[in-house]
Amino acid sequence: MGRGRRELEKEPKKILYGEVEKKKKIIIGVGITILAIIVLFIIAMVVNNYIILDNNTTTNLIINNKNVTSDLRNDIIQEDGVIYLSEDDIANFFDKHIYLEEENNRIITTYNKKIAEVSLDENVININGEDKNTSAHAIERDGVIYIPISEMTEVYDIEIGNIEETKVITMDSLDREQRKASVNSNLAVKSSTNFIARTVDRVEEGEEVIVISSDEGYSRIRTENGKIGYVKTNKLANEYAVREDIPEEKQIEGKINMTWDYYSEVGSAPDRTGTTIDGVNVVSPAFFYIDEDGDFRENVGESGEAYVDWAHGNGYKVWPMVSNAPAANESLEITSEIMNSYENRKELIEQIVDACVEYDLDGINIDFENMKQEDIDLYSRFIIELTPRLDDLGKVVSVDVTAPDGGETWSMCFDRNVIGDVADYIVFMAYDQNGISSTTAGTNAGYNWIELNLVKFLQTEEIDSDKLILGMPFYTRLWIEDANGDIVRNPTVNMEDIEDVLPDDVQKTWDDELKQYYVEYQDGEYTRKMWIEDVESLKAKVSLVNENDLAGVASWQYGMETQDVWPMLKEELGL
C-alpha cells in the first residue's frame, strides 16, 4: 500500500515534466518557423535585388519585344558596324520564301510590299526594280549565307537598335503599334509578377520605357537596355503612342462579286456603255496574254481604255486577266521557259506592273493553265515575286487555280498553299468537274464536289477563308451518248440558252446531292443528258461561300448567264 502511494505521489511530477517538454518543442518549432521565414525573406530580398546585367555571353536578339535568341539557327555576325543574319534566320523571322538565285549569285527576298535582290559580290541591293548602294553585301561563312539585315531596314520595314553594353539587338516592325511611358520613381524591373522574382534591370525616375502590355496592375516593359520585364502599372506615367498599328487595307469591303469579261486575243474589248451589272464590284476583262513566242501582249486599245472608264464610272474595280499561251500544246513549253529563268520572270513582272500603271488598273488576275508539274515551285516563285510589286502600288493580285486533284498539267502544277499565302486572293475555278475530255457524262460543277474541295483548300492546303474566291460557271454541257453509252459530243451550253436547247416537255429531276436539276431524253439513236446550271444551283453554291466565310465569288463568264442571277448574287452576298 505504501509503495503504491509513493508511485502515485510521483505521477504529477511526470505530467509536469511532459508539459514542459511539450512547450519546449512548441517554442523550438515556432523558432524554426520564424527563422525559416527570416531566411526566406532574406532570400527573397537577395533574389529581388539580384540584377542580371552585362552577363549575356552572346548577342541577344529581340524582335517585336520577344526574345528570339533561343530560336536562332546560326550566330549573329557583326562586322564593321554591319549586322548580319543567316539566310535560315531571315527565313524563320521575316521571309520564309527567301532563296538563292544561283544563276546570278543573288539572294531574292520579299516582304510585304518589297522584293529585293541582294548581291553576294557587290555592295548594292535592288529594291522593287531600283538599285540602292550599300556598305555591305551578302557573305558566305562555313557554307552559310548571311544577309546584311542592317542594310535592309527598308525591305523588312523595321527599326534596328544595337545596345552594345548589354549585347542586345532590337528589331521593331514599323507597321506595329509601339507605346512608351516614363517611370515615376526608381524601379527594379522584375522577371515576373511573382513575389519572388529576380531583377533583370533597374530604371531611374524619368526614364522612358516601351510598354508592351498591361494586365492586373502590372505592365510588361522593355528598358533602354533592351531588357524585358515587369513593373507595377502605377509606376508608369505619361503613356503615349509612338506609332499605331497600320491595318491591312482591303480594296473591297465585304464580299467580292467578280465576273470575267472574256474576249479573244483578236477581238476588242466589249462596249459596255450605258449598261450596269447589279451587285458586281470587280470585272476582269481579257486584256493580257502570253503569245506563241513567249512575249507579253496586251489587247487593250481605245476600246479597252473606254472599258476601264466605264467600269470605274460604275464603281467597279478592274482586275484584268493575264493568260498564258493561247494554244494548249504551246503553253507548256512557253510558260516553262519563262518560269525557269529569274530574268524572264522579272521581265514579265515589269511588263505587268507597267501595264497596271499605264491603264490605271486596280489589280490583276493571273490565269495560267496547262503547266508542267515540275515547274510547280517556279510558278510559285513568279507569284511570290509579282505580288509585292503590285501591293506596293495598291494593286490586287488574284490567282486562278483548279481543284486539288486531277492531272499533272491541270491540277498538280499549283502549290495552292504558297499561292494562297502570298497572293491577295486565290480563285478556285470550281467547274469542269467533268470537262471536255471526260469519257463519262457528269455534272460540270456539283455541289458535293465543290464542298469536298473547299475542305481541301481550307484544311489540307490551309488557305485562309477570307482569301478564297469561289469561281462558278455560267454554263453547263449537253452530253450526247450513242447506243453503247459512249460519248459522241459534249458541247458547252450557256445558261441563257439552256431552255432553247432542251425540248419543251423534258422532265427535270432535282438532285439534292448535286443541288441541280438533271434531264435525260432520247433524240433518235442518241441519249442526251444535262445537269442544269440555273439560279437555284448557283444559289446553293453561294451558300458555301457564306457558310465557310469565303472572300466571295467569281463567275465565268459574263454574257452567258440568265438575268435572274445578278439580283440573287447581290442578295445572297449582302451587297
Salt bridges, closest charged atoms under 4 A:
GLU21 OE2 - LYS24 NZ 3.89
GLU79 OE2 - ARG141 NH1 2.80
GLU117 OE1 - ARG106 NH1 2.56
GLU117 OE2 - LYS346 NZ 2.87
GLU154 OE1 - LYS132 NZ 3.65
GLU159 OE1 - ARG243 NH1 3.99
ASP172 OD2 - ARG222 NH2 3.01
GLU177 OE2 - ARG179 NH1 3.58
GLU239 OE2 - ARG179 NE 2.78
ASP261 OD1 - ARG272 NH2 2.59
ASP278 OD1 - LYS570 NZ 3.13
ASP291 OD2 - ARG297 NE 2.75
ASP295 OD2 - ARG297 NH2 3.77
GLU333 OE2 - LYS372 NZ 3.10
GLU343 OE2 - ARG106 NH2 2.69
GLU350 OE2 - ARG389 NH1 2.59
ASP360 OD2 - HIS312 ND1 3.86
ASP362 OD2 - HIS312 NE2 2.73
GLU385 OE1 - ARG345 NE 2.90
GLU385 OE2 - ARG381 NE 3.18
ASP392 OD1 - LYS114 NZ 3.88
ASP405 OD2 - LYS456 NZ 3.23
ASP421 OD2 - LYS96 NZ 3.45
ASP421 OD2 - HIS97 NE2 3.18
ASP432 OD1 - ARG477 NH2 3.52
ASP466 OD2 - LYS250 NZ 3.77
GLU481 OE2 - LYS529 NZ 3.27
GLU499 OE2 - LYS508 NZ 2.83
ASP512 OD1 - LYS515 NZ 3.33
ASP523 OD2 - ARG528 NE 2.65
GLU533 OE1 - LYS541 NZ 3.21
ASP549 OD1 - LYS255 NZ 3.35
GLU572 OE2 - LYS539 NZ 3.98
